[in-house]
Amino acid sequence: MASCVLRSWRLPFAMSNQLSGNGCTEDFGNGAERCVHVQDLWKWRLVLAYDGTKYSGWQYQERPTTVQYMVENALLKITKLGRKDLHFVGASRTDAGVHAWGQVCYNML
């Protein structure tokens, strides 16, 4: 990805408001839950700058190629996690060809 600037901050993340009574986070909305050890999770904020000329905006899809897809794939390779385990969230979506200076996203590791 051309001209991408990446800055990250490791922020402690308290999930007490997202925990259900049994100490698990509800992840799927259909009653299925996934247990999380709160003390092991950190929220990483990423601030990105990119030239979006060749990309189809910020959302996850393989084709046409999007900025979020490229960033997520890079993080998946670095962390060796599955996509569901990455917990990658963007602050907003963009249209095709849009450039960004300060696009905020985060993931929880």
Secondary structure, DSSP 8 states (H G I E B T S, - for coil): -TT-EEEEEEEE---GGGB-TTSEEE-SSSS-EEE--GGG-EEEEEEEEE--TTS--SS--TTTT-HHHHHHHHHHHHH---HHHH--EES----TT--EEEEEEEEE-
